[in-house]
């Protein structure tokens, strides 16, 4: 998707602060962090929202979670705990239409979220 911000990162046209990458996923620090640790984990393939997940492409979601779990351990938040969340569509505050898993840690998290 030529007009997708995160596809441009995957293509190397925009260079985020990458903390992890493999053949399926890429993870980088959020430019507007909402916690001391705020990383976005994205698939290399373009999927606009979680509404677009299917039986054929859903395996990538597990890979996002495995990467996030590893990053949480590497960043030292695995034991105190962390939050992982995916927003879908405007009602949930999605602003970039390429699915991404937010990994937030390093502070206490309130519930319910805003
Ligand atoms: P969401 O609102 O769930 O779609 O999350 C999109 C996230 O992308 C927000 O937390 C933004 O701060 C983050 N973001 C937007 N542009 C960039 C960028 N160039 N580099 C890193 N994170 C970004």
Backbone and ligand atoms as CSV (ligand in chain L), in Angstrom:
chain,resi,resn,atom,element,x,y,z
A,1,UNK,N,N,0.865,-1.202,0.000
A,1,UNK,CA,C,0.000,0.000,0.000
A,1,UNK,C,C,0.889,1.235,0.000
A,2,UNK,N,N,0.934,1.955,-1.102
A,2,UNK,CA,C,1.886,3.054,-1.255
A,2,UNK,C,C,1.586,4.228,-0.323
A,3,UNK,N,N,0.335,4.374,0.103
A,3,UNK,CA,C,-0.004,5.511,0.960
A,3,UNK,C,C,-0.093,5.131,2.432
A,4,UNK,N,N,0.404,3.966,2.790
A,4,UNK,CA,C,0.324,3.502,4.185
A,4,UNK,C,C,1.634,3.799,4.902
A,5,UNK,N,N,1.550,4.541,6.015
A,5,UNK,CA,C,2.740,4.919,6.788
A,5,UNK,C,C,3.549,3.695,7.199
A,6,UNK,N,N,2.891,2.671,7.725
A,6,UNK,CA,C,3.638,1.515,8.223
A,6,UNK,C,C,4.194,0.677,7.077
A,7,UNK,N,N,3.525,0.647,5.922
A,7,UNK,CA,C,4.112,-0.029,4.751
A,7,UNK,C,C,5.381,0.686,4.309
A,8,UNK,N,N,5.403,2.017,4.447
A,8,UNK,CA,C,6.613,2.771,4.092
A,8,UNK,C,C,7.755,2.415,5.043
A,9,UNK,N,N,7.442,2.132,6.294
A,9,UNK,CA,C,8.475,1.693,7.241
A,9,UNK,C,C,8.980,0.309,6.850
A,10,UNK,N,N,8.077,-0.584,6.517
A,10,UNK,CA,C,8.479,-1.932,6.094
A,10,UNK,C,C,9.373,-1.851,4.863
A,11,UNK,N,N,9.053,-0.926,3.959
A,11,UNK,CA,C,9.817,-0.776,2.709
A,11,UNK,C,C,11.129,-0.033,2.915
A,12,UNK,N,N,11.349,0.547,4.111
A,12,UNK,CA,C,12.587,1.271,4.383
A,12,UNK,C,C,12.564,2.718,3.938
A,13,UNK,N,N,11.393,3.198,3.509
A,13,UNK,CA,C,11.285,4.597,3.054
A,13,UNK,C,C,11.232,5.556,4.240
A,14,UNK,N,N,10.704,5.092,5.355
A,14,UNK,CA,C,10.689,5.843,6.611
A,14,UNK,C,C,11.356,4.947,7.639
A,15,UNK,N,N,12.247,5.524,8.445
A,15,UNK,CA,C,13.031,4.696,9.360
A,15,UNK,C,C,12.634,4.976,10.808
A,16,UNK,N,N,11.820,4.111,11.396
A,16,UNK,CA,C,11.452,4.270,12.801
A,16,UNK,C,C,12.574,3.743,13.696
A,17,UNK,N,N,12.382,3.872,15.000
A,17,UNK,CA,C,13.350,3.376,15.990
A,17,UNK,C,C,13.050,1.898,16.239
A,18,UNK,N,N,13.647,1.051,15.412
A,18,UNK,CA,C,13.318,-0.382,15.416
A,18,UNK,C,C,13.931,-1.076,16.633
A,19,UNK,N,N,13.119,-1.909,17.298
A,19,UNK,CA,C,13.628,-2.683,18.433
A,19,UNK,C,C,13.660,-4.175,18.134
A,20,UNK,N,N,12.961,-4.599,17.083
A,20,UNK,CA,C,12.929,-6.033,16.745
A,20,UNK,C,C,12.416,-6.161,15.323
A,21,UNK,N,N,12.959,-7.141,14.580
A,21,UNK,CA,C,12.364,-7.477,13.288
A,21,UNK,C,C,12.746,-8.883,12.880
A,22,UNK,N,N,11.859,-9.528,12.146
A,22,UNK,CA,C,12.159,-10.829,11.551
A,22,UNK,C,C,11.468,-10.871,10.200
A,23,UNK,N,N,11.335,-12.056,9.629
A,23,UNK,CA,C,10.793,-12.118,8.274
A,23,UNK,C,C,9.310,-11.788,8.204
A,24,UNK,N,N,8.620,-11.811,9.319
A,24,UNK,CA,C,7.166,-11.592,9.312
A,24,UNK,C,C,6.736,-10.297,9.980
A,25,UNK,N,N,7.498,-9.837,10.979
A,25,UNK,CA,C,7.056,-8.680,11.760
A,25,UNK,C,C,8.191,-7.688,11.966
A,26,UNK,N,N,7.781,-6.491,12.344
A,26,UNK,CA,C,8.720,-5.412,12.647
A,26,UNK,C,C,8.166,-4.696,13.881
A,27,UNK,N,N,9.041,-4.240,14.770
A,27,UNK,CA,C,8.593,-3.535,15.973
A,27,UNK,C,C,9.459,-2.309,16.183
A,28,UNK,N,N,8.821,-1.216,16.564
A,28,UNK,CA,C,9.541,0.051,16.728
A,28,UNK,C,C,8.868,0.878,17.819
A,29,UNK,N,N,9.613,1.847,18.347
A,29,UNK,CA,C,9.086,2.680,19.432
A,29,UNK,C,C,8.065,3.671,18.879
A,30,UNK,N,N,6.963,3.804,19.632
A,30,UNK,CA,C,5.930,4.746,19.234
A,30,UNK,C,C,6.469,6.176,19.330
A,31,UNK,N,N,6.174,6.993,18.336
A,31,UNK,CA,C,6.679,8.369,18.293
A,31,UNK,C,C,6.027,9.247,19.368
A,32,UNK,N,N,4.889,8.825,19.881
A,32,UNK,CA,C,4.160,9.574,20.908
A,32,UNK,C,C,3.843,8.627,22.065
A,33,UNK,N,N,4.869,8.248,22.821
A,33,UNK,CA,C,4.701,7.165,23.801
A,33,UNK,C,C,3.717,7.501,24.915
A,34,UNK,N,N,2.896,6.520,25.239
A,34,UNK,CA,C,1.900,6.657,26.295
A,34,UNK,C,C,2.327,5.956,27.584
A,35,UNK,N,N,3.541,5.448,27.594
A,35,UNK,CA,C,4.103,4.771,28.766
A,35,UNK,C,C,5.618,4.768,28.570
A,36,UNK,N,N,6.387,4.519,29.644
A,36,UNK,CA,C,7.842,4.490,29.488
A,36,UNK,C,C,8.299,3.534,28.384
A,37,UNK,N,N,7.611,2.401,28.276
A,37,UNK,CA,C,7.825,1.508,27.132
A,37,UNK,C,C,6.558,1.539,26.284
A,38,UNK,N,N,6.681,1.942,25.031
A,38,UNK,CA,C,5.540,1.917,24.105
A,38,UNK,C,C,6.096,1.552,22.733
A,39,UNK,N,N,5.857,0.304,22.380
A,39,UNK,CA,C,6.357,-0.250,21.116
A,39,UNK,C,C,5.161,-0.687,20.281
A,40,UNK,N,N,5.268,-0.513,18.977
A,40,UNK,CA,C,4.257,-0.995,18.041
A,40,UNK,C,C,4.833,-2.185,17.297
A,41,UNK,N,N,4.090,-3.269,17.278
A,41,UNK,CA,C,4.513,-4.475,16.554
A,41,UNK,C,C,3.577,-4.637,15.358
A,42,UNK,N,N,4.159,-4.671,14.159
A,42,UNK,CA,C,3.338,-4.681,12.939
A,42,UNK,C,C,3.711,-5.870,12.053
A,43,UNK,N,N,2.753,-6.348,11.257
A,43,UNK,CA,C,3.102,-7.353,10.254
A,43,UNK,C,C,3.749,-6.667,9.045
A,44,UNK,N,N,4.611,-7.378,8.356
A,44,UNK,CA,C,5.181,-6.808,7.124
A,44,UNK,C,C,4.121,-6.717,6.035
A,45,UNK,N,N,3.130,-7.585,6.086
A,45,UNK,CA,C,2.053,-7.518,5.091
A,45,UNK,C,C,1.013,-6.494,5.533
A,46,UNK,N,N,0.376,-5.870,4.549
A,46,UNK,CA,C,-0.629,-4.861,4.863
A,46,UNK,C,C,-1.983,-5.510,5.164
A,47,UNK,N,N,-2.459,-5.278,6.377
A,47,UNK,CA,C,-3.825,-5.648,6.779
A,47,UNK,C,C,-4.355,-4.393,7.457
A,48,UNK,N,N,-5.431,-3.831,6.945
A,48,UNK,CA,C,-5.857,-2.504,7.404
A,48,UNK,C,C,-6.355,-2.497,8.844
A,49,UNK,N,N,-7.255,-3.408,9.167
A,49,UNK,CA,C,-7.822,-3.443,10.519
A,49,UNK,C,C,-8.046,-4.896,10.924
A,50,UNK,N,N,-8.338,-5.101,12.192
A,50,UNK,CA,C,-8.628,-6.471,12.629
A,50,UNK,C,C,-9.907,-6.989,11.984
A,51,UNK,N,N,-10.750,-6.106,11.452
A,51,UNK,CA,C,-11.924,-6.561,10.701
A,51,UNK,C,C,-11.530,-7.286,9.418
A,52,UNK,N,N,-10.293,-7.086,8.981
A,52,UNK,CA,C,-9.820,-7.708,7.745
A,52,UNK,C,C,-9.090,-9.029,7.984
A,53,UNK,N,N,-9.044,-9.486,9.234
A,53,UNK,CA,C,-8.422,-10.782,9.515
A,53,UNK,C,C,-9.317,-11.897,8.999
A,54,UNK,N,N,-8.673,-12.926,8.452
A,54,UNK,CA,C,-9.389,-14.088,7.916
A,54,UNK,C,C,-8.657,-15.351,8.363
A,55,UNK,N,N,-9.245,-16.488,8.065
A,55,UNK,CA,C,-8.579,-17.765,8.370
A,55,UNK,C,C,-7.242,-17.856,7.641
A,56,UNK,N,N,-7.125,-17.177,6.506
A,56,UNK,CA,C,-5.891,-17.255,5.699
A,56,UNK,C,C,-4.766,-16.371,6.258
A,57,UNK,N,N,-5.104,-15.249,6.881
A,57,UNK,CA,C,-4.026,-14.333,7.303
A,57,UNK,C,C,-3.888,-14.205,8.826
A,58,UNK,N,N,-4.720,-14.906,9.584
A,58,UNK,CA,C,-4.744,-14.687,11.033
A,58,UNK,C,C,-3.489,-15.194,11.749
A,59,UNK,N,N,-2.717,-16.077,11.122
A,59,UNK,CA,C,-1.525,-16.600,11.802
A,59,UNK,C,C,-0.549,-15.489,12.182
A,60,UNK,N,N,-0.571,-14.398,11.440
A,60,UNK,CA,C,0.345,-13.303,11.720
A,60,UNK,C,C,0.090,-12.706,13.108
A,61,UNK,N,N,-1.130,-12.788,13.578
A,61,UNK,CA,C,-1.449,-12.191,14.884
A,61,UNK,C,C,-0.676,-12.900,15.999
A,62,UNK,N,N,-0.560,-14.208,15.894
A,62,UNK,CA,C,0.227,-14.942,16.877
A,62,UNK,C,C,1.686,-14.507,16.851
A,63,UNK,N,N,2.188,-14.226,15.648
A,63,UNK,CA,C,3.575,-13.782,15.530
A,63,UNK,C,C,3.775,-12.396,16.139
A,64,UNK,N,N,2.771,-11.538,16.021
A,64,UNK,CA,C,2.856,-10.222,16.666
A,64,UNK,C,C,2.973,-10.396,18.180
A,65,UNK,N,N,2.159,-11.297,18.736
A,65,UNK,CA,C,2.171,-11.506,20.185
A,65,UNK,C,C,3.481,-12.136,20.652
A,66,UNK,N,N,4.012,-13.080,19.877
A,66,UNK,CA,C,5.279,-13.704,20.272
A,66,UNK,C,C,6.408,-12.682,20.263
A,67,UNK,N,N,6.416,-11.811,19.254
A,67,UNK,CA,C,7.441,-10.771,19.201
A,67,UNK,C,C,7.286,-9.824,20.383
A,68,UNK,N,N,6.058,-9.428,20.666
A,68,UNK,CA,C,5.808,-8.501,21.784
A,68,UNK,C,C,6.231,-9.127,23.107
A,69,UNK,N,N,5.953,-10.403,23.286
A,69,UNK,CA,C,6.360,-11.098,24.511
A,69,UNK,C,C,7.873,-11.042,24.679
A,70,UNK,N,N,8.591,-11.250,23.594
A,70,UNK,CA,C,10.053,-11.232,23.650
A,70,UNK,C,C,10.570,-9.829,23.941
A,71,UNK,N,N,9.962,-8.834,23.310
A,71,UNK,CA,C,10.378,-7.444,23.548
A,71,UNK,C,C,10.115,-7.066,25.006
A,72,UNK,N,N,8.975,-7.472,25.538
A,72,UNK,CA,C,8.662,-7.189,26.941
A,72,UNK,C,C,9.737,-7.765,27.854
A,73,UNK,N,N,10.170,-8.977,27.551
A,73,UNK,CA,C,11.230,-9.597,28.361
A,73,UNK,C,C,12.538,-8.815,28.200
A,74,UNK,N,N,12.877,-8.501,26.964
A,74,UNK,CA,C,14.134,-7.789,26.699
A,74,UNK,C,C,14.157,-6.405,27.349
A,75,UNK,N,N,12.983,-5.780,27.432
A,75,UNK,CA,C,12.894,-4.408,27.969
A,75,UNK,C,C,12.645,-4.388,29.478
A,76,UNK,N,N,12.546,-5.600,30.088
A,76,UNK,CA,C,12.463,-5.695,31.540
A,76,UNK,C,C,11.095,-5.459,32.147
A,77,UNK,N,N,10.041,-5.616,31.348
A,77,UNK,CA,C,8.700,-5.394,31.901
A,77,UNK,C,C,7.890,-6.694,32.021
A,78,UNK,N,N,8.496,-7.825,31.700
A,78,UNK,CA,C,7.735,-9.082,31.713
A,78,UNK,C,C,7.196,-9.400,33.103
A,79,UNK,N,N,8.015,-9.203,34.131
A,79,UNK,CA,C,7.574,-9.575,35.482
A,79,UNK,C,C,6.625,-8.553,36.093
A,80,UNK,N,N,6.944,-7.244,36.072
A,80,UNK,CA,C,5.949,-6.298,36.610
A,80,UNK,C,C,4.654,-6.330,35.814
A,81,UNK,N,N,4.744,-6.576,34.520
A,81,UNK,CA,C,3.540,-6.680,33.690
A,81,UNK,C,C,3.459,-5.575,32.654
A,82,UNK,N,N,2.629,-5.815,31.685
A,82,UNK,CA,C,2.512,-4.903,30.542
A,82,UNK,C,C,1.146,-5.095,29.915
A,83,UNK,N,N,0.823,-4.202,28.984
A,83,UNK,CA,C,-0.464,-4.284,28.277
A,83,UNK,C,C,-0.200,-4.411,26.783
A,84,UNK,N,N,-1.010,-5.232,26.124
A,84,UNK,CA,C,-0.957,-5.347,24.669
A,84,UNK,C,C,-2.363,-5.071,24.160
A,85,UNK,N,N,-2.471,-4.173,23.174
A,85,UNK,CA,C,-3.797,-3.791,22.698
A,85,UNK,C,C,-3.747,-3.452,21.211
A,86,UNK,N,N,-4.836,-3.795,20.514
A,86,UNK,CA,C,-4.995,-3.417,19.111
A,86,UNK,C,C,-6.292,-2.631,18.992
A,87,UNK,N,N,-6.209,-1.438,18.446
A,87,UNK,CA,C,-7.404,-0.619,18.243
A,87,UNK,C,C,-7.977,-0.886,16.853
A,88,UNK,N,N,-9.304,-0.896,16.756
A,88,UNK,CA,C,-9.947,-1.129,15.459
A,88,UNK,C,C,-10.957,-0.031,15.154
A,89,UNK,N,N,-10.625,0.721,14.104
A,89,UNK,CA,C,-11.547,1.743,13.573
A,89,UNK,C,C,-11.686,2.952,14.505
A,90,UNK,N,N,-12.330,4.003,14.052
A,90,UNK,CA,C,-12.328,5.274,14.802
A,90,UNK,C,C,-12.893,5.164,16.210
A,91,UNK,N,N,-13.867,4.318,16.405
A,91,UNK,CA,C,-14.482,4.202,17.731
A,91,UNK,C,C,-13.509,3.757,18.802
A,92,UNK,N,N,-12.464,3.061,18.390
A,92,UNK,CA,C,-11.437,2.604,19.342
A,92,UNK,C,C,-10.184,3.463,19.260
A,93,UNK,N,N,-10.201,4.474,18.395
A,93,UNK,CA,C,-9.061,5.377,18.304
A,93,UNK,C,C,-7.994,4.958,17.313
A,94,UNK,N,N,-8.304,4.031,16.393
A,94,UNK,CA,C,-7.290,3.651,15.403
A,94,UNK,C,C,-6.994,4.842,14.492
A,95,UNK,N,N,-5.716,5.140,14.325
A,95,UNK,CA,C,-5.320,6.274,13.475
A,95,UNK,C,C,-4.442,5.849,12.307
A,96,UNK,N,N,-3.807,4.695,12.404
A,96,UNK,CA,C,-3.003,4.169,11.291
A,96,UNK,C,C,-3.648,2.856,10.861
A,97,UNK,N,N,-4.007,2.786,9.569
A,97,UNK,CA,C,-4.800,1.658,9.075
A,97,UNK,C,C,-3.906,0.573,8.461
A,98,UNK,N,N,-3.098,0.012,9.355
A,98,UNK,CA,C,-2.227,-1.146,9.110
A,98,UNK,C,C,-2.132,-1.755,10.501
A,99,UNK,N,N,-2.667,-2.939,10.698
A,99,UNK,CA,C,-2.806,-3.429,12.070
A,99,UNK,C,C,-1.486,-3.368,12.819
A,100,UNK,N,N,-1.579,-3.088,14.110
A,100,UNK,CA,C,-0.404,-2.978,14.962
A,100,UNK,C,C,-0.805,-3.302,16.385
A,101,UNK,N,N,0.096,-4.002,17.040
A,101,UNK,CA,C,-0.095,-4.351,18.437
A,101,UNK,C,C,0.689,-3.360,19.284
A,102,UNK,N,N,-0.034,-2.622,20.130
A,102,UNK,CA,C,0.643,-1.719,21.073
A,102,UNK,C,C,1.161,-2.560,22.240
A,103,UNK,N,N,2.424,-2.374,22.579
A,103,UNK,CA,C,3.007,-2.971,23.781
A,103,UNK,C,C,3.362,-1.817,24.711
A,104,UNK,N,N,2.680,-1.784,25.859
A,104,UNK,CA,C,2.850,-0.680,26.814
A,104,UNK,C,C,3.318,-1.233,28.154
A,105,UNK,N,N,4.326,-0.596,28.742
A,105,UNK,CA,C,4.811,-1.056,30.040
A,105,UNK,C,C,5.627,0.010,30.730
A,106,UNK,N,N,6.069,-0.333,31.944
A,106,UNK,CA,C,6.928,0.587,32.683
A,106,UNK,C,C,6.170,1.500,33.618
A,107,UNK,N,N,4.852,1.329,33.685
A,107,UNK,CA,C,4.051,2.077,34.665
A,107,UNK,C,C,2.810,1.254,34.971
A,108,UNK,N,N,2.112,1.624,36.061
A,108,UNK,CA,C,0.867,0.935,36.392
A,108,UNK,C,C,-0.192,1.287,35.350
A,109,UNK,N,N,-1.009,0.312,34.982
A,109,UNK,CA,C,-2.061,0.503,33.983
A,109,UNK,C,C,-3.431,0.521,34.664
A,110,UNK,N,N,-4.252,1.475,34.268
A,110,UNK,CA,C,-5.603,1.541,34.815
A,110,UNK,C,C,-6.552,0.671,33.986
A,111,UNK,N,N,-7.661,0.284,34.620
A,111,UNK,CA,C,-8.714,-0.449,33.916
A,111,UNK,C,C,-10.064,0.010,34.435
A,112,UNK,N,N,-11.058,0.304,33.603
A,112,UNK,CA,C,-11.026,0.151,32.151
A,112,UNK,C,C,-10.196,1.232,31.480
A,113,UNK,N,N,-9.686,0.941,30.268
A,113,UNK,CA,C,-8.940,1.953,29.514
A,113,UNK,C,C,-9.880,3.046,29.040
A,114,UNK,N,N,-9.349,4.183,28.689
A,114,UNK,CA,C,-10.182,5.292,28.238
A,114,UNK,C,C,-10.691,5.099,26.834
L,1,LIG,P1,P,-3.525,3.739,16.677
L,1,LIG,O1,O,-4.059,5.058,17.153
L,1,LIG,O2,O,-3.956,2.564,17.502
L,1,LIG,O3,O,-3.807,3.537,15.198
L,1,LIG,O4,O,-1.961,3.810,16.850
L,1,LIG,C1,C,-1.124,4.438,15.931
L,1,LIG,C2,C,0.136,4.772,16.654
L,1,LIG,O5,O,1.129,5.092,15.699
L,1,LIG,C3,C,0.014,5.976,17.594
L,1,LIG,O6,O,0.308,5.558,18.926
L,1,LIG,C4,C,1.050,6.955,17.050
L,1,LIG,O7,O,1.708,7.668,18.056
L,1,LIG,C5,C,1.986,6.025,16.290
L,1,LIG,N1,N,2.732,6.656,15.223
L,1,LIG,C6,C,2.268,7.483,14.258
L,1,LIG,N2,N,3.268,7.855,13.430
L,1,LIG,C7,C,4.392,7.233,13.896
L,1,LIG,C8,C,5.765,7.218,13.491
L,1,LIG,N3,N,6.188,7.922,12.413
L,1,LIG,N4,N,6.646,6.479,14.201
L,1,LIG,C9,C,6.243,5.777,15.270
L,1,LIG,N5,N,4.951,5.745,15.712
L,1,LIG,C10,C,4.049,6.468,15.035
